[in-house]
Amino acid sequence: MTNRYRRIRWMAAIGATMTLALAACGDDGGGDSAGSDDPIVVGISLPLTGDFSEPGKGVQRGYEAWAKITNDKGGLLGRKVELKILDDQSNADRVVADYEQLIGSDQVDLVVGPFSTRLVVPAARVAEEYGMLFVEPAGAAKEVFEQGFKNLFYAAPAVANDHYNHLAEYLLALPADQRPKTAAYAAMDDPFAQGTAYGLKEKLAAAGIRTVVDEVYPPNTTDFGSIAAKIAASRADIVVGGSQYQDGVNLIVALQQLKYQPKLAAFSTAPTNPEFAAAIGNKTEGILSPTGYTQKAPYPSNKEFVEKYTAQFGTAPEEDEANAYTTGQVVAAAVTAVGCAEQGECQQKLVEWVRGNTVETVVGPLSWDETGKPKGAHMIQQWVGGEIQIVLPAEAKEADLVYPKPAW
């Protein structure tokens, strides 16, 4: 273990504020933290301001719903769950400082991840240095799983490059005269957004669908006029946006203004947002997006989540909220099974339990490979008849996929 970790344990041992907690987990030598009256404090850094603030606030609501529902049932190990949330301002340096503070100074019992691959990777390095379990809701780019992390687990069905697998299969199975021949791609300079778009691009390009536009734009881009003009001028059969929220909205509006009418339009994340339809003038029909979550999912805990989340916040949960809630479910399952929740040896027990087990969640059963990558696949949803519905795969569909898409 690192010198920093040993220093933390020494500080905890002499700190008066930690006396009760240490006593509670020291009686049987097994790290059992049940019986303490102190809350289990979960440290989180989230982008509540800055480029990722819109989905960041959704993740915050998901974590808050998990804490409330858990506490209403008596908490974990008979202790209340308390969230300590810091604003990393969508900044990678800030997220590092936040997790240093949460683990090293604030001595939280557990940590969970932020939003966005760009913030998950540096945050995970801090968590790993301190030996902490790190379950995260939004670091889906392949680079997350190429870092050699031993303590990280992504709490969603699939990684970014696999989000569009079902859509690629559908398009490539079309008769030759119906299959798209050209494609335009525009992606935010962000590992998740690019991974989602380029995962589809790789599969389509390998099958002979020619790329005619390939644009990457900075996260703070607001004017999409020139990118939209290139896409419209290319007359690409399909357009794929590697987007978060506002960038996806702005690009779609710019394409609509140019009267560009693709046969297929797919955008990551943005179409799942509850404000999306109004933001693009309710011209949603036919727009596609991958999703790891649907409010109608039959999984046992999902009905409770939807009902109680809606009662708490006044609207039904979307994917960002569900992924955060799922993160909480994974951590809770490990804590309950292992019987502890504190820094130290307990954390490695939690890591080993997650690595070796399947957890039932609101997005279905989750299990992971040795890199922390989930072993599932995303569904494909489409705006059909004024609402967003699952269209792929066939066994999960709520409506038939519409292709070519209607004019927007």
N, C-alpha and C positions, 0 to 999 in steps of 0.2 A: 504493500500500500504506500502511497506517496507521503512525503514529509508533511505536505499540507494536510492530508487526512489525519495523520497522527497528531498534528498540532490542534486540529479541531476537536479530536477526542479528548485531548488533555484539557483544553479550555472548557469543554462540556463537563468534565469530571470535577473541576474546581468551581464551576459557576453555580452560585446559589440558586439561580432561577431554574436550573436543570435538576436539582436534587430529587424532587418528587418523581420526575420522569425516569431518571436513572434507577431509582429504587424500584419503580414499578416493573422495569424490565430486567432487574438483576436477581430476583429471588430464585428462579428455577434454572438460570443459566441458558435458557432457550430464546431469549429476546422477546418473550411474550409481553406486549404492552397493554393487554387488557387489564382492567381494574383501576387505571389511573382516571382521575377526574379531569385532567387536563385535556383540551381538545387535540385532535390530530390535525396539525397545521400543514396545509398543502401549499407550497410556493409555486407561483406562476408568473411569468412575464408575458405580456400580450401587447400587440401593436394597437393601442387604443387611440392613437393619433398617428398621422403620417400616411404613407402610401397604402398600407394594408389595414387601415382603421375600420373599414366597413366589414370585412370578414372577421377581423379581430374582435369586434364587439359581438358578433354572432358566436364566436368561440367562447367569449366570456359568459354569454347567456347560457350556453350549453353546460359549462362548468358549474355555474350557479344553480341551474336546475338539478344537476347531479347532486350537489351538496345538500340542497333542500330536501329532495326526495330521500336521500340517504339518511339525513338527520331526522326526518319525520318518522323513519322506521327504527330510530334508536341509535343511528350513527354506525361507526365501525368499531368492532371490539368493545362495544358499550360506551364509546366516546364520541362526542360530537366532532364533525368535520368542520374545520375553519379554513377558508381560502384567504391567502395573502397574495393579492394581485398587484403587480407593478406595471407601469406603462413603459415599454421599450421604445416607443415613438417610431416604430418600424425601422430601427437602426441596429445593425449587427453588433457594433461596439457597445451600445447601451444594453443589449440583451445579455451580453457576457457579464457586464457589471451587475446586472439585476440578479442573475443566478449566483454569481459570487456572493452577493449580499444575502440572498435568500438562504443559501446553504451554509456559507461560512460565518456570517454575522448574525442573521436572524435565527439560525439553527432550526429551520423548518423540518418537519418529520419526513415529508415526501415532496417530490417535485413532479410536475407534468409539463408537457411541452407547449410552446407558443404556436402562432400561426405562421406559415410560409417556410418553405425549405431554406430560404435565405437566412432565416433566423433560427431554424431548428438545428442546423449543423453547428454553428458556434455555441449554441446553448447546450447541445448534447456533449460537446467536448468538455464543458465545465462539469456537467453532471457525471460524466465518466471519470474525470479526474478525482472527483470526490467519492466515487464508488456508489452513486445513486442510481436506482431504477429510473428509467426515463421513457415513459410511454408518451407518445405525441400524436396530435390529431391532424397534422397538416404538412408534414415533411415527406412528400411523395416522390420527389425526383430521384432518379437512379443514383445520383451522387451521394445521397444520404446513406445508401447501403454499400458504398464503396470505401467508406472511411475506416472500416474495421471496428466499428462500435460493438461492444459486447453487452451493453446495458440498454440499448435503444430498441423500441418496438413501435411500429406504426399502426395505429388503431383504426384501420379502414380496410375494406376488402381487397384493394389492389393499389399498386404504385402507379405513378403518372404515366409511364410509357405503355402501360397495359390498359389505360382507361378506355381506349377506343377499340379494343380488340373485337368486340361484338359488331361494331359498325364496320370495321375493315372486312370482316368475314361476310357481312351482308352485301357490301358494295362489290366485292370481288366475286361473289356468287351470282351477280346479275348477268343476264345474257349480254353478249359482247356489244350489241347495238344499243343497250340501255346503260351500260357501265360508263361512268364519267371518264373523260380522256385527259382533262387538265385540272389542275388544282392550284389555288393560291393560299399561301400561309402567311399569317401575321402574328407574331408572338411577343409578349413582353419579355424583356431581358431579365428573366426570373427562372430558376431551374424547374419549378413545378409547371409554370405556364408553357415553357418551351418543351418540357418533357411530354406533356399531354399532347400538344400539337405535333411534335416531331415523332412521337411514337406512332401516330397514325400516318404521318408522311412517309416514314421508312417502309411501312407495310404496303402503302399504295404505290410508292415509287418503284419498289421491287417488283410489283405486278404490272408496271408499264404505264401507270397514270402519271403524266408529265407535270412537273412543278414549273409553273410559269411566273409565280411571284413568291418570294421568300424574304419577308421583312421582319427585322427584330427592332423593337423600340424601347427606350428607357422607361422605367416604371412611372416616372412623373409626366409622361406624355399626355397632353390634353387635346392637341390639335391633330386629328387624323386625316385631314384633307388630302395630303399628298399620298399617304399610304392607300387611302380609299380610291384615289384617282388611278393609281397603278393597278389595283385589283380590278376596277371597273374597265379600264382600258384593255386588260388581258382577256376579258370575257371568259374567265375560268369557269369551268362547269361547277366546281364546288369551291367554297371558301371555308377555311378553318382558322379560328382565332384561338391562340393560346393566351387566354385572358384571365384576369381576376374579375373585378366588377366594373368599376367606372370606365376603365379602358375598353372593355367589351361593349358597353353601352355606347360610348363615343364613336367607336369604329362602326358599329351597326347603323347608327344614325347617319354617319357620313356616307355609308354605302347606300342607304335608302335615298338620301338626297340626290345621289347621282343616278338613280333609277336602275342600278345594277341588280339583276335578277338571277342569282345562281340557282342551280338545280338542288343544291344542298348547302346549308349554312350551319356550321357546328362551332360552338364557343364553350370553352371550359369555364365552369364556376358561375359566370354572370347570369345565365338563364334560370338558375335555381334561386336567385335572390328574390324575395317577395316584392321588391320595388321595381323589378326588371320590366315588367309589362308596361307600367305607366311611364317609365323612363324612356322607352323607345316608341312611345305613342301608340301602345297596344297593337303594334304590327308584329306580333310574335309568331304567327302561324307557320309551322314547319321548322322552326329553329330547334336544333339538337344540342344536347349536352350530355356528357357522361355523369353518372351519379352513383355513389355508393349507398344511397339511402332513399327510401320512400316512406312517407307517413303511413302508407297502407300496408307496410310490411307485416307479415303475420307472426313475427317473432314474439315470444311471450312478454318480454319487457317493453316492447315498442308501444303497445296500446297504453300502458301506464305512462310512459314517457310523453306521448303526444297529449294525453288528457291533462297531465299535471303541468307540463310545460305551458300548454295553452292557458290553463288557469292562472299560472304565475305571470305570464308576459302578455297575454291577450291575443297572441297569434300562434299559429302552429309552428313547430320547429322545421328548419331547413337543414341542408346537409352539413354546414359548418357547425351548427348547434349539435347535431346528432353525432358528429365525429368527436366533439369535445365530451359529450355525455358518454360515448363509447370508451373514451380514454379513462374516464372515471370508473366505468364498470370494470375495465381490465385491472386497474390498480386495486379496486375494492375486492375483486375476486382473489387477487394474490394476497392482500393483507388478511382477508378472512381465512384463507387456506393455511397460510404460514403462521398467523397468530401474532404478528408484530407490525409495527409501523414507526420506525425511528432510524436515525442515522447509525451507521456501524455495520455489524455483521448481518443484521436483519436485511439490509438492502440486497446483499448477494443472494440470500434465500429467496427474496421476492423475484429477483432476476431469473434465478434457476427455475422457479415455479412457473413463471410466464413462459419461458422458453420451452418447457416440457408439457404444457397443457393447452387445451382448447377452452375458450371463454365464450359463453353465450351472451350476445349483445343485441342492441337495437338494430344493428346492421347485419345480424346473423352471426353464426359461429366463426370465431377468429382463431387462427393459429399462425405460427411464424416459422420462417427458416432461420438458419444460423446467423444471418445478417440483420434480422429484425424485420424482414420483408414479409407482408401478409401473403397467404397462399390462396387468394381468391380472385374475383374479376368484378369489374364495374358493370352496372346496367347502363343502357342508353335510354334517355328520355327525350321526348319531343313535345312541342306545343301543338296540340291537336284539339280543335273545337274550343279554343279559348282557355285551355288548361294544360299544364305540363303533365304528361303521362309516360309510363314506362312502355317502350316499344320493342326493346331487345334485352335479353334473349327471349325466345318464344315462350319458354316455360314461365316467365315472370311478367309477360306483357299485359298491359291494361288497354292498349289500342294498337292498331296496325301502323307500322311506319309509313309515312307519306313521302313518296319520292316519285317524281320531282316535287319539291316543296311549292306551295302556292306563292304567288307574288306578294311581296311585303309593301 
